[in-house]
């Protein structure tokens, strides 16, 4: 009788703990799936394909291992490989549709930003297999649980794991707001291992004009320029447009109280003057500033610099902060002078069109 009551109490306590976590809307629940740290990968077998990811409100990486006749590859991608087929078939029709969850793990496609490294040292793969075994991940096969958070079934975090071994056996995990015990620990260990074997060099800024520019946003405002501010937006895509805004009330660069604004949309992408501004960035070797981010922690009212540029080959350029990088002042003077020249050109064109009776 006492033994039965003890079992009943244990079940009630377990149920209460799970219910409390669900009601509180906290982090996803780790459900024990007979976690066993001694579980080994299949005997006389080795890992050939692998994918692990966690996806929630923030886009997180997809970590993949792929074995092909070209070798073994570690890949970190910002795109779900399950949805790459449509892109590949549309853009590269001669490549057949893939079936494994980590398809295209031996190449980088134009639609993704990814690190791809060929693994020459098998000890790296053995380290990953050790991580799998230490976390008992082989025994997670078949884990598939979906839990609603605060009564909403499509808001939360998903957890995915796929492993394929040389004997043909697989392990599949698919959780939503639930995960096998040890999943988070394994994901962190995998991320740490992949961080030692990554290569994003294809995205490094070497030449601003060796790929098509799709987006340029330049903004300088704040106290280190007094009340002066500059803003330039050049945006390609479905709705091409530009914005030029110059405010120089103190006359630091132009006549005192200067203010120029011009905005146009639905223009030809070819009319966007990316090159003339990227040429200035090249002239001042602005590629050295990529990733710069320094703020003045002692002055919350300091000015702010923000430059973001995106290219068709998935490269990105970013400079931000309240303290300008070295050499920025000379660059800024040339850049805003070019902004003023661009503004004057389009303003003159507007006057010409207006006087000739051409509707804008």
C-alpha positions in Angstrom: 0.0 0.0 0.0 2.8 2.4 1.0 4.7 1.4 -2.2 1.7 2.2 -4.4 1.1 5.5 -2.7 4.8 6.4 -3.2 4.5 5.6 -7.0 1.3 7.7 -7.2 3.0 10.6 -5.5 6.0 10.4 -7.8 3.7 10.5 -10.8 1.8 13.5 -9.4 4.9 15.4 -8.7 6.2 14.8 -12.3 2.9 15.9 -13.8 2.9 19.0 -11.7 6.4 20.0 -12.7 5.6 19.6 -16.4 2.3 21.5 -16.0 4.0 24.3 -14.2 6.6 24.7 -16.9 3.9 24.8 -19.6 1.7 27.3 -17.8 4.6 29.6 -17.0 5.5 29.8 -20.7 9.2 29.3 -19.9 11.9 27.6 -21.9 11.2 24.4 -23.8 10.9 21.3 -21.7 13.6 18.6 -21.8 11.8 15.3 -21.5 13.9 12.3 -20.4 14.0 9.9 -23.3 15.8 7.2 -21.4 18.9 9.2 -21.6 22.0 7.0 -21.3 25.4 8.5 -21.6 26.9 5.1 -22.4 25.0 4.6 -25.7 27.4 4.0 -28.5 27.0 4.4 -32.3 26.3 1.2 -34.2 29.2 -1.3 -33.9 31.7 -1.3 -36.8 30.0 1.8 -38.2 30.8 5.5 -38.5 29.0 8.7 -39.0 28.4 9.7 -42.6 25.7 12.4 -42.5 24.6 14.7 -39.7 22.4 17.7 -39.1 21.4 19.5 -35.8 19.6 22.8 -35.3 17.4 24.7 -33.0 15.0 27.3 -34.5 12.9 29.8 -32.6 12.2 33.6 -32.9 15.9 34.1 -33.9 17.4 32.4 -36.9 20.0 30.0 -35.7 22.6 28.0 -37.7 22.2 24.6 -39.3 25.2 22.4 -38.5 25.8 19.7 -41.0 28.3 16.9 -41.8 28.0 15.4 -45.3 30.0 12.6 -46.8 30.3 12.4 -50.6 32.7 11.0 -53.2 34.4 14.4 -52.8 35.2 13.9 -49.1 33.8 14.8 -45.7 32.4 18.3 -45.3 31.5 20.5 -42.3 28.9 23.1 -43.2 27.3 25.9 -41.2 24.3 27.4 -43.1 21.7 30.1 -42.5 19.2 28.2 -44.7 17.1 25.1 -43.9 18.4 22.4 -46.4 14.9 21.0 -46.7 13.9 24.1 -48.7 16.9 24.4 -50.9 15.5 22.0 -53.6 13.2 24.6 -55.1 16.1 27.0 -55.5 18.5 24.4 -56.9 16.0 23.0 -59.4 15.0 26.5 -60.5 18.6 27.8 -60.8 20.6 24.7 -61.6 18.2 22.3 -63.3 20.9 19.7 -64.1 21.4 18.9 -60.4 18.9 16.2 -59.3 16.6 16.6 -56.4 18.2 15.4 -53.2 16.6 13.3 -50.6 18.7 13.4 -47.4 17.9 16.1 -44.8 21.3 17.7 -45.2 21.2 18.0 -49.0 23.8 20.1 -50.7 26.1 19.8 -47.7 29.2 19.7 -50.0 28.6 23.0 -51.7 27.5 26.6 -51.0 24.5 27.9 -53.0 23.9 31.5 -54.0 20.7 31.6 -51.8 22.5 30.9 -48.6 25.3 32.3 -46.5 27.4 29.4 -45.3 30.8 28.1 -44.1 32.1 25.0 -45.9 35.2 23.2 -44.8 36.5 19.9 -46.2 37.7 17.7 -43.2 41.0 16.0 -43.9 41.7 14.8 -40.4 39.4 11.9 -39.4 40.1 12.8 -35.7 37.7 15.7 -36.1 34.9 13.3 -37.1 35.8 11.0 -34.3 35.5 14.0 -31.9 31.9 14.5 -33.2 31.1 10.8 -32.7 32.4 11.1 -29.2 30.1 14.0 -28.5 27.2 11.9 -29.9 28.0 9.0 -27.6 28.6 11.1 -24.5 25.2 12.7 -24.8 23.5 9.3 -25.6 22.0 10.8 -28.8 21.7 7.5 -30.6 19.0 6.5 -28.1 16.9 9.6 -29.0 15.8 8.0 -32.3 12.1 8.5 -32.8 11.7 11.4 -30.4 8.8 13.4 -31.7 6.9 15.6 -29.3 5.0 18.9 -29.9 3.9 21.0 -27.0 1.8 24.2 -27.1 3.0 27.2 -25.2 0.3 29.2 -23.5 -2.2 27.5 -25.7 -0.5 28.6 -28.9 0.7 25.6 -31.0 2.8 27.5 -33.6 4.8 29.7 -31.2 8.0 28.4 -29.7 11.2 26.5 -30.5 11.8 23.5 -32.8 14.6 21.0 -32.3 15.9 18.8 -35.1 18.6 16.1 -35.3 19.4 13.7 -38.1 22.2 11.2 -38.1 23.1 8.6 -40.7 25.7 5.9 -40.2 27.7 3.8 -42.6 25.6 0.7 -41.9 22.5 2.6 -43.2 20.9 3.1 -39.8 19.6 6.6 -38.9 18.6 8.6 -35.9 15.8 11.2 -36.3 14.6 13.7 -33.7 11.9 16.3 -34.2 10.7 18.2 -31.2 8.6 21.4 -30.8 8.9 23.1 -27.4 10.3 19.8 -26.2 13.6 18.1 -26.6 15.4 15.0 -25.4 17.4 15.4 -22.2 20.9 16.4 -23.3 20.0 18.0 -26.6 21.0 21.6 -25.6 24.3 20.3 -24.2 25.1 18.4 -27.4 24.1 21.4 -29.6 26.6 23.6 -27.7 29.4 21.1 -28.0 28.7 20.7 -31.7 28.7 24.5 -32.2 32.1 24.7 -30.3 33.6 22.0 -32.5 32.3 23.6 -35.8 33.7 27.0 -34.6 37.2 25.4 -34.9 36.5 24.4 -38.5 34.8 27.2 -40.3 35.6 29.4 -43.3 33.6 32.5 -44.2 36.4 34.0 -46.3 34.2 34.0 -49.4 32.3 36.8 -47.8 35.2 39.0 -46.8 35.3 42.5 -48.2 38.2 42.7 -50.6 36.7 44.7 -53.5 33.5 46.7 -53.2 32.8 46.4 -56.9 33.4 42.7 -57.6 29.7 41.8 -57.1 26.3 43.4 -57.6 25.3 45.6 -54.8 21.6 45.3 -53.7 21.4 47.6 -50.7 23.3 50.5 -49.3 22.3 52.4 -46.1 24.5 55.2 -44.9 23.6 57.2 -41.8 25.6 59.6 -39.7 23.9 61.6 -37.0 24.6 63.0 -33.5 26.7 65.2 -31.3 30.1 64.6 -32.8 28.8 66.4 -35.9 26.7 68.9 -33.9 23.2 68.9 -35.4 24.5 67.9 -38.8 23.2 64.6 -40.2 23.5 62.7 -43.5 21.5 59.8 -44.8 21.7 57.9 -48.1 19.6 54.8 -49.0 20.0 52.9 -52.3 17.7 49.9 -52.5 17.3 47.5 -55.4 14.9 44.6 -55.5 11.2 44.6 -56.2 10.7 48.3 -55.4 14.0 50.1 -56.3 14.3 53.5 -54.7 16.8 56.1 -53.4 16.8 58.6 -50.5 19.3 61.4 -50.1 19.1 63.6 -47.0 21.6 66.3 -46.0 21.2 68.5 -43.0 24.1 70.9 -42.2 22.7 73.8 -40.0 26.1 74.8 -38.7 27.7 74.8 -42.1 30.4 72.2 -41.4 30.4 70.9 -45.0 28.1 73.2 -47.0 26.5 76.6 -46.6 25.0 77.3 -43.1 21.5 76.0 -42.6 21.8 73.7 -45.7 19.1 71.1 -46.0 18.6 68.9 -49.1 16.2 66.0 -49.4 15.3 63.8 -52.5 13.3 60.6 -52.5 12.3 58.5 -55.5 10.8 55.1 -55.9 9.8 52.7 -58.7 12.9 53.6 -60.6 15.1 51.5 -62.8 17.6 49.5 -60.8 20.3 50.6 -63.3 19.7 54.2 -62.2 20.8 53.4 -58.7 24.3 54.9 -58.3 25.9 52.2 -56.2 29.2 52.3 -58.0 30.0 56.0 -57.5 29.7 55.6 -53.7 31.4 52.2 -53.5 34.3 53.7 -55.5 34.7 56.2 -52.7 34.7 53.5 -50.1 37.4 51.6 -52.1 39.5 54.8 -52.4 39.6 55.1 -48.6 40.1 51.4 -48.1 36.9 51.2 -46.1 36.9 47.4 -46.3 39.3 47.5 -43.2 36.4 48.8 -41.1 34.0 45.9 -41.9 32.6 44.7 -38.6 33.7 47.8 -36.7 31.5 48.5 -33.7 32.7 50.8 -30.9 30.5 52.9 -28.7 31.2 55.6 -26.1 29.9 54.0 -22.9 30.4 57.2 -21.0 28.3 59.4 -23.2 24.8 58.1 -24.1 24.2 61.3 -26.2 27.1 60.8 -28.5 26.6 60.6 -32.3 26.1 57.4 -34.2 27.5 56.0 -37.5 25.6 53.2 -39.3 26.7 51.8 -42.7 25.1 48.5 -44.0 25.7 47.1 -47.5 24.5 43.8 -49.0 25.7 42.2 -52.2 24.3 39.5 -54.5 27.0 37.0 -53.5 25.7 37.1 -49.8 28.5 39.3 -48.6 27.6 41.9 -46.0 29.4 45.1 -44.8 28.6 46.7 -41.5 30.1 49.7 -39.6 28.3 51.0 -36.5 29.1 52.9 -33.3 29.3 56.2 -31.6 33.1 56.5 -32.0 34.3 56.9 -35.7 37.0 54.5 -36.9 40.5 55.8 -37.8 40.4 57.7 -41.1 36.7 58.2 -41.1 36.7 62.0 -41.1 38.5 62.3 -44.5 36.2 59.6 -45.9 33.1 61.3 -44.6 34.0 64.6 -46.3 34.4 62.9 -49.7 31.3 60.7 -49.2 28.9 63.6 -48.3 30.3 65.7 -51.1 29.4 63.0 -53.5 25.9 62.8 -51.9 25.5 66.5 -52.6 26.6 66.1 -56.2 24.2 63.3 -56.7 21.4 65.3 -55.1 22.2 68.3 -57.4 22.1 66.1 -60.5 18.7 64.6 -59.8 17.3 68.0 -58.7 18.5 69.5 -62.0 16.9 66.6 -63.8 13.6 67.1 -62.0 13.6 70.8 -63.0 14.3 69.9 -66.6 11.5 67.4 -66.7 9.2 69.9 -65.0 10.0 72.7 -67.4 9.5 70.4 -70.4 6.1 69.3 -69.2 7.1 65.7 -68.4 5.2 64.4 -65.5 7.2 62.9 -62.7 
